[in-house]
Protein backbone atom coordinates (compact mmCIF):
# COMPACT_ATOMS: atom_id res chain seq x y z
CA UNK A 1 0.00 0.00 0.00
CA UNK A 2 1.36 3.48 -0.85
CA UNK A 3 2.17 5.87 1.94
CA UNK A 4 3.29 9.48 2.25
CA UNK A 5 6.95 10.33 2.41
CA UNK A 6 8.05 12.37 5.41
CA UNK A 7 8.14 15.48 3.24
CA UNK A 8 4.65 14.93 1.81
CA UNK A 9 3.32 14.25 5.30
CA UNK A 10 4.81 17.53 6.59
CA UNK A 11 3.33 19.51 3.72
CA UNK A 12 -0.07 17.91 4.16
CA UNK A 13 -0.03 18.73 7.86
CA UNK A 14 -0.13 22.43 6.89
CA UNK A 15 -3.60 21.88 5.37
CA UNK A 16 -7.19 22.11 6.54
CA UNK A 17 -8.35 18.97 8.42
CA UNK A 18 -10.83 17.99 5.67
CA UNK A 19 -8.13 18.13 3.00
CA UNK A 20 -5.87 16.03 5.21
CA UNK A 21 -8.60 13.48 5.75
CA UNK A 22 -9.37 13.10 2.05
CA UNK A 23 -5.70 12.81 1.10
CA UNK A 24 -4.95 10.26 3.83
CA UNK A 25 -7.83 8.16 2.56
CA UNK A 26 -6.81 8.49 -1.11
CA UNK A 27 -3.14 7.53 -0.53
CA UNK A 28 -4.36 4.07 0.45
CA UNK A 29 -5.58 3.61 -3.14
CA UNK A 30 -3.26 5.67 -5.34
CA UNK A 31 0.35 6.79 -4.86
CA UNK A 32 0.98 10.53 -5.01
CA UNK A 33 3.21 13.22 -3.54
CA UNK A 34 2.16 16.40 -1.79
CA UNK A 35 4.18 19.22 -3.33
CA UNK A 36 2.61 22.19 -1.58
CA UNK A 37 0.31 22.97 1.31
CA UNK A 38 0.77 26.37 2.94
CA UNK A 39 2.57 28.96 0.82
CA UNK A 40 4.13 32.05 2.42
CA UNK A 41 4.37 35.48 0.82
CA UNK A 42 7.65 34.94 -1.01
CA UNK A 43 6.68 31.53 -2.35
CA UNK A 44 3.23 32.75 -3.42
CA UNK A 45 4.57 35.76 -5.28
CA UNK A 46 7.21 33.54 -6.93
CA UNK A 47 4.47 31.11 -8.05
CA UNK A 48 2.55 34.07 -9.48
CA UNK A 49 5.62 35.46 -11.23
CA UNK A 50 6.40 32.05 -12.79
CA UNK A 51 2.82 31.55 -14.01
CA UNK A 52 2.05 28.71 -11.58
CA UNK A 53 -0.64 30.76 -9.83
CA UNK A 54 -3.01 33.47 -10.97
CA UNK A 55 -3.11 35.06 -7.52
CA UNK A 56 -0.62 37.14 -5.59
CA UNK A 57 -0.16 37.05 -1.82
CA UNK A 58 -2.43 36.83 0.23
CA UNK A 59 -5.31 35.93 -2.12
CA UNK A 60 -4.56 32.23 -2.69
CA UNK A 61 -6.18 29.47 -0.66
CA UNK A 62 -2.57 28.31 -0.10
CA UNK A 63 -1.96 31.48 1.95
CA UNK A 64 -4.41 30.63 4.74
CA UNK A 65 -3.36 28.77 7.85
CA UNK A 66 -4.31 26.02 7.82
CA UNK A 67 -4.06 25.96 4.05
CA UNK A 68 -7.35 25.58 2.20
CA UNK A 69 -5.46 24.29 -0.85
CA UNK A 70 -3.05 21.48 -1.57
CA UNK A 71 -1.02 20.60 -4.66
CA UNK A 72 -0.48 16.90 -5.33
CA UNK A 73 1.09 14.95 -8.16
CA UNK A 74 0.84 11.25 -9.08
CA UNK A 75 3.95 9.27 -8.14
CA UNK A 76 6.27 8.61 -9.88
CA UNK A 77 6.14 12.17 -11.12
CA UNK A 78 5.57 12.82 -14.82
CA UNK A 79 4.23 16.35 -15.28
CA UNK A 80 3.24 15.63 -18.89
CA UNK A 81 1.02 12.60 -18.17
CA UNK A 82 -2.30 14.40 -17.75
CA UNK A 83 -4.23 11.12 -17.81
CA UNK A 84 -2.58 10.13 -14.51
CA UNK A 85 -3.67 13.46 -12.98
CA UNK A 86 -7.22 12.73 -14.18
CA UNK A 87 -7.09 9.22 -12.68
CA UNK A 88 -5.88 10.66 -9.38
CA UNK A 89 -8.68 13.26 -9.51
CA UNK A 90 -11.25 10.47 -9.81
CA UNK A 91 -9.85 8.84 -6.66
CA UNK A 92 -9.86 12.14 -4.72
CA UNK A 93 -13.45 12.93 -5.73
CA UNK A 94 -14.68 9.51 -4.58
CA UNK A 95 -12.98 9.94 -1.20
CA UNK A 96 -14.43 13.44 -0.77
CA UNK A 97 -17.90 11.99 -1.33
CA UNK A 98 -17.28 9.46 1.47
CA UNK A 99 -16.94 12.22 4.09
CA UNK A 100 -20.27 12.69 5.89
CA UNK A 101 -22.26 15.67 4.64
CA UNK A 102 -22.39 17.18 8.14
CA UNK A 103 -18.59 17.38 8.20
CA UNK A 104 -18.33 19.08 4.83
CA UNK A 105 -21.36 21.29 5.41
CA UNK A 106 -20.94 24.53 3.49
CA UNK A 107 -17.76 23.36 1.72
CA UNK A 108 -17.02 22.06 -1.75
CA UNK A 109 -13.81 20.53 -3.08
CA UNK A 110 -12.59 21.95 -6.39
CA UNK A 111 -9.90 20.56 -8.69
CA UNK A 112 -7.78 22.91 -10.80
CA UNK A 113 -7.99 20.43 -13.70
CA UNK A 114 -11.71 21.22 -14.01
CA UNK A 115 -11.14 24.94 -14.45
CA UNK A 116 -11.93 26.41 -17.86
CA UNK A 117 -9.31 29.14 -18.32
CA UNK A 118 -6.33 28.11 -16.20
CA UNK A 119 -5.69 24.38 -15.89
CA UNK A 120 -3.86 23.60 -12.65
CA UNK A 121 -3.79 19.80 -12.52
CA UNK A 122 -2.00 19.43 -9.14
CA UNK A 123 -4.30 21.92 -7.36
CA UNK A 124 -7.16 21.08 -4.97
CA UNK A 125 -8.99 23.64 -2.86
CA UNK A 126 -11.88 24.02 -0.48
CA UNK A 127 -14.53 26.58 -1.36
CA UNK A 128 -17.49 27.78 0.58
CA UNK A 129 -20.93 27.20 -0.90
CA UNK A 130 -22.99 30.39 -1.04
N, C-alpha and C positions, 0 to 999 in steps of 0.2 A: 504494500500500500504506500502511495506517495506521502511525503510529509514535508513540512516547511523547513527550509534551512534556517539557521540561527538568524541570518540577516533578514530573510523574509518575515520571520516571526517578529523581529524587532520592529520592522516597518509596519506590519499589520497591527501591532499593539498601539500604534499612534492613532488608530482609526476608531470611529464610532462603534459601540458594542454590536449593533445589528450587522454592520459590515463585517466585523470580526466573526460573528456567528455564521454568516453565510459562507465566508471564505474557509473557515475551519471545516465546515460540512462538505464543501465542494472539493477540498484537497484530498478527501478520502476516495474520490472518484476519478479525478483528473489532476495530473501533475502540472503545477504552474509556480511561477516566482512572483513575489510582491516586489515591485520596483520602486514604488513610492506610496507613502501614506501622507503624513503631514509635510507641508512644504513651507519653509520660512520665506522671508521677504526676498533675500538674494536669490534663492533657488527658483522662486516663482517668477521673478522678473527675468531671470536667465531663460526659463522655459518659454516665456512670452517672446523674448528677443529672438530665440531660436526657432520660433514657429511651432513649438510643442504645446502651447496653450494660447487661447484667445483672450485670456484675462490677466491683467496685472495685479500685483499685490494690492489689497487684501481681498480681492473679489472672487477668488477661486474657492471651491469647496475644500480643496487641499489646504487652505490657509486657516481653517477653523481647528480648534483643539477641543475635543478630539476631531480628527479629520473626517469630513463627511464625503470624502472621495478616496479612492484607492486605484492605483494602476497596477495591473497584473499582466503577465505574459506567459503563454504556454511554454512548458519546459520539455525538451531543450529548446532554447530560444532561436527562433527564425522569424525575424521581423517581417519578412516578405510572404510568409505563409498565412494569408488572411483566412483561409478555410479553418485552420487550427484555432484562430481567435474566435471564429463563429461557433465552432464546436464547444469551446470553453464557455462562450456566452450562453449556449443552450444549457449547460450544466449549472451555471450560476443562476439562471432564471428559474430553473426547477427548484433549486435549493432555497431561493427567496420565497417561492410559493409555499414551501413547507413550514415557514415561520408562521405561527398563529396570527390571525388578523389583528387581534388585540395588541400584540407586540409591535406590529408595524402600522398601527393606527395613525393615519395622517401622513404616512411616508410612502414614497414610491422609489424603486430602484431603477436608475437609468443607465444604459450602456452607451458609451461614446460611438460605438460602431453603428448604432441606429440613427445617429444624427444625420440630417440632410446635408448641411453645408460644410461641416468640419468633422471628418471621420477621425475618431480618436479610439482605435481599437483596444488599447490597454485600459481605458478609463471607465470606472464605475462610480456613480455618485447617488447619494440620497437626495431626494427632493420632497418638499412638502406639497401635499395636495391642497388645493385651494377650493 
